[in-house]
Every structure is written in structure tokens, then in C-alpha cells.
Amino acid sequence: SGAWTSAGCSNDPPTTFTAMVSCCPPNMSSTPSCSGTSTGSVTASPVGSAGPYVYTWSNGATNTATITGVSSGTYTVTVVDANLCTTTASSTVTNGASPVSNAGAPISICSGNTGNIGSAATAGYTYAWSPVNGLSSATAANPSVTLTNVTANPVITAYTVTTTNTASGCTSTATVNVTVNPLPVPTASNTGPYCITSTVQLSSSNATSYAWSGPNGFSSTTQNPSIANATVAMSGTFTVTVTDANTCTGTASTNVIVSSTIPATASNTGPYCVGDNINLNVVGGNTYVWSTTATTSSINVSKSL
């Protein structure tokens, strides 16, 4: 290629000749169209010629070197370069195999516990999960998930897995919901302190099931157990583990005091002047009987000296 000048015959004007660049068909490349979709593409790359180029594709597309969103089949392009050199080439878009994504069945876990999502891995597939919070792995086929819930209501997180067939490059997605239930927050109490031989009464807040434990090997599965004929050895911490309707558990404790005598302290507000009312108080116990037959924790006595 190139240009040259010839004078020709004597006195003829000089003439310039231009050699045309040879027309070579473009290099063609394509990506597969995944099963049941129009996701393929074809690209024409001109060779040995000068742009700009004009493209005319068999599917009707023009003025683009790449066509996208095409289904499987053969596509032909006609390319015209700046020198009006016209070439034609074709490329076939194959039908790529799409993977089957399986995010698994929805699961429900208690706050702080662990469950699994996804399914067994398939050879030739890769996996990418989103979001990644709480997952043991963002690229495993069936990662474990551990989440906490500090609210009073269930919290649902949707996890999506994108599965890629490495041979075809095709992808598919699937989503699964993970419900995280809050832990129950029980209460435990007793009606003590108690004297020996009295009955210890324990109480717990409502739940589905109960498991009490305490001193002397005590155990019970009732909500509000009682223990007759209390002894000093029954003093100590009693703990209840409750289970709610979501099979989540929580614990609470209460301290029981059993004494052979009730610790009580009597006091007065003296010293007093002659004729003053005397105020007497007692701290400790639940019921009271004064020598005056009064039954309150605090009494006033009027006495002249």
C-alpha cells in the first residue's frame, strides 16, 4: 500500500496512484447465551484496515462492533472501513448451560445460635452470598449462619446466592430467609425469707416449659414449684431455665433464705422526755406481734413516768 506519482508522457500532468489496503475479514468472538435467556454477545474486531468503521449485523443492529442480549444462533456482520473496503464474517453464539441455584429452605434460629443455609456443592459451580454478615463463608455452597437479635421481636434477614457455571459463565440466583428469634427474658422470685418447716414458694414468668434447679439437688419442671418443710440447707440460689414457643431459652435466678430464727432488729427514736410518745420500730420478718398486742412494724406508746 502507499502512493506514488508518474509523469507519463512528455508534457502530461503528473498522476498520483494510491494503493488500497487489503480487505481482511474481522476477527469474531462471542459469549454464550445462557439457557432460556438472551444473554449472548458477538464482537467484530477489524483487522488490517483503517477506521472509522460501519457495521451492519444480520439481526438488524448497526454502527456497533458488539451486539449483546442475543440468543443462541449464528450472526453475520458486514464491515465497511474508511477506504470503503467491505468484508463479511460470522460467529455462532452457543447455548450455555445455566446452573441451578439452591439457597435451601427458610430456617428459624434463636439469637446467638447457628443454622445452615444453601445446599451441597456441585462440581464446576462457584457461589457468592449476599449479604455476608453472620456467614461462616461468603463463597461456600452451604455456609453456616450465626446471628443475634437484641429486639423483642423476630428479625428476618434474606440471603441471596449467585451460582456460576464456570464452564459456560452463566449464572442464576436464589434467596432464602433466616428468622432470628429473641431469647426470652424470664423473672424468678420467692416469698421468703422463711422459717424452718415453712413452705418455700418459687415463681417464674410465663413460658412454654420450665426447668428449675437449686440446693440439695432440687429440680422441678413446673412454673411455680413449692417446697414443704423448709430446712436451713435449702437456702441458696434457685435457677429456672424457661423455653418459649420458638424453642429459645433464657434463665433467671432467685435467692432463698431459710433460717431457724428470723433476723430482726428493734429500735426506738429516744431518748424521750417525760410525757413524750415512745416510737418503736422493728426491721425483719413479715408479721409482727408486740407485747401491746399491736401487729404493725412500728408502734407509738404513750406512757407517763
Solvent accessible surface area in square Angstrom, and as a share of the most:
residue,aa,sasa,rsa
1,S,120,0.78
2,G,39,0.38
3,A,71,0.55
4,W,143,0.50
5,T,88,0.51
6,S,47,0.30
7,A,68,0.53
8,G,62,0.60
9,C,96,0.58
10,S,97,0.62
11,N,155,0.79
12,D,66,0.34
13,P,104,0.65
14,P,97,0.61
15,T,67,0.39
16,T,92,0.53
17,F,90,0.38
18,T,98,0.57
19,A,35,0.27
20,M,118,0.53
21,V,55,0.32
22,S,78,0.50
23,C,63,0.37
24,C,54,0.32
25,P,79,0.50
26,P,8,0.05
27,N,97,0.50
28,M,46,0.20
29,S,66,0.43
30,S,48,0.31
31,T,71,0.41
32,P,41,0.26
33,S,2,0.01
34,C,19,0.11
35,S,50,0.32
36,G,88,0.85
37,T,66,0.38
38,S,63,0.40
39,T,76,0.44
40,G,1,0.01
41,S,20,0.13
42,V,0,0.00
43,T,41,0.24
44,A,2,0.01
45,S,51,0.33
46,P,42,0.26
47,V,56,0.32
48,G,53,0.51
49,S,32,0.21
50,A,48,0.37
51,G,37,0.35
52,P,114,0.72
53,Y,61,0.23
54,V,80,0.46
55,Y,21,0.08
56,T,69,0.40
57,W,7,0.03
58,S,75,0.49
59,N,74,0.38
60,G,59,0.57
61,A,29,0.22
62,T,76,0.44
63,N,114,0.58
64,T,47,0.27
65,A,36,0.28
66,T,51,0.29
67,I,5,0.03
68,T,100,0.58
69,G,48,0.46
70,V,12,0.07
71,S,52,0.34
72,S,55,0.35
73,G,29,0.28
74,T,87,0.51
75,Y,27,0.10
76,T,44,0.26
77,V,0,0.00
78,T,42,0.25
79,V,6,0.03
80,V,38,0.22
81,D,9,0.04
82,A,53,0.41
83,N,53,0.27
84,L,147,0.73
85,C,13,0.08
86,T,77,0.45
87,T,21,0.12
88,T,76,0.44
89,A,17,0.13
90,S,61,0.39
91,S,17,0.11
92,T,74,0.43
93,V,1,0.01
94,T,85,0.49
95,N,102,0.52
96,G,6,0.06
97,A,57,0.44
98,S,37,0.24
99,P,6,0.04
100,V,122,0.70
101,S,19,0.12
102,N,82,0.42
103,A,4,0.03
104,G,29,0.27
105,A,73,0.57
106,P,101,0.64
107,I,42,0.21
108,S,74,0.48
109,I,15,0.08
110,C,11,0.07
111,S,14,0.09
112,G,42,0.40
113,N,79,0.40
114,T,79,0.46
115,G,13,0.13
116,N,90,0.46
117,I,4,0.02
118,G,14,0.14
119,S,36,0.23
120,A,85,0.66
121,A,76,0.59
122,T,67,0.39
123,A,103,0.80
124,G,45,0.43
125,Y,53,0.20
126,T,70,0.41
127,Y,31,0.12
128,A,54,0.42
129,W,9,0.03
130,S,67,0.44
131,P,55,0.35
132,V,88,0.51
133,N,79,0.41
134,G,33,0.32
135,L,25,0.12
136,S,79,0.51
137,S,38,0.25
138,A,37,0.28
139,T,98,0.57
140,A,34,0.26
141,A,9,0.07
142,N,74,0.38
143,P,3,0.02
144,S,30,0.19
145,V,0,0.00
146,T,60,0.35
147,L,23,0.11
148,T,103,0.60
149,N,11,0.06
150,V,148,0.85
151,T,72,0.42
152,A,91,0.71
153,N,100,0.51
154,P,75,0.47
155,V,66,0.38
156,I,109,0.55
157,T,28,0.16
158,A,51,0.40
159,Y,0,0.00
160,T,45,0.26
161,V,2,0.01
162,T,48,0.28
163,T,0,0.00
164,T,36,0.21
165,N,20,0.10
166,T,84,0.49
167,A,99,0.77
168,S,21,0.14
169,G,50,0.48
170,C,1,0.01
171,T,73,0.43
172,S,31,0.20
173,T,86,0.50
174,A,25,0.19
175,T,81,0.47
176,V,4,0.02
177,N,66,0.34
178,V,0,0.00
179,T,29,0.17
180,V,2,0.01
181,N,8,0.04
182,P,23,0.14
183,L,84,0.42
184,P,28,0.18
185,V,138,0.79
186,P,15,0.10
187,T,88,0.51
188,A,20,0.15
189,S,56,0.36
190,N,36,0.18
191,T,88,0.51
192,G,24,0.23
193,P,49,0.31
194,Y,16,0.06
195,C,57,0.34
196,I,72,0.37
197,T,101,0.59
198,S,41,0.26
199,T,69,0.40
200,V,0,0.00
201,Q,58,0.26
202,L,0,0.00
203,S,38,0.25
204,S,10,0.07
205,S,39,0.25
206,N,133,0.68
207,A,34,0.26
208,T,91,0.53
209,S,52,0.33
210,Y,27,0.10
211,A,54,0.42
212,W,5,0.02
213,S,59,0.38
214,G,21,0.20
215,P,31,0.19
216,N,109,0.56
217,G,72,0.70
218,F,40,0.17
219,S,85,0.55
220,S,22,0.14
221,T,108,0.63
222,T,77,0.45
223,Q,48,0.21
224,N,75,0.38
225,P,11,0.07
226,S,66,0.42
227,I,24,0.12
228,A,64,0.50
229,N,106,0.54
230,A,1,0.01
231,T,64,0.37
232,V,82,0.47
233,A,62,0.48
234,M,33,0.15
235,S,40,0.26
236,G,22,0.21
237,T,78,0.45
238,F,1,0.00
239,T,41,0.24
240,V,0,0.00
241,T,46,0.27
242,V,1,0.01
243,T,34,0.20
244,D,31,0.16
245,A,94,0.73
246,N,70,0.36
247,T,105,0.61
248,C,1,0.01
249,T,65,0.38
250,G,12,0.12
251,T,86,0.50
252,A,17,0.13
253,S,62,0.40
254,T,16,0.09
255,N,91,0.47
256,V,2,0.01
257,I,87,0.44
258,V,5,0.03
259,S,25,0.16
260,S,73,0.47
261,T,99,0.57
262,I,57,0.29
263,P,97,0.61
264,A,63,0.48
265,T,90,0.52
266,A,76,0.59
267,S,57,0.37
268,N,84,0.43
269,T,86,0.50
270,G,30,0.29
271,P,141,0.89
272,Y,72,0.27
273,C,98,0.59
274,V,113,0.65
275,G,51,0.49
276,D,58,0.30
277,N,92,0.47
278,I,46,0.23
279,N,34,0.18
280,L,47,0.23
281,N,41,0.21
282,V,26,0.15
283,V,111,0.64
284,G,26,0.25
285,G,26,0.25
286,N,103,0.53
287,T,123,0.71
288,Y,50,0.19
289,V,127,0.73
290,W,47,0.17
291,S,119,0.77
292,T,74,0.43
293,T,110,0.64
294,A,33,0.26
295,T,90,0.52
296,T,79,0.46
297,S,46,0.30
298,S,50,0.33
299,I,16,0.08
300,N,109,0.56
301,V,38,0.22
302,S,92,0.59
303,K,121,0.51
304,S,98,0.63
305,L,158,0.79
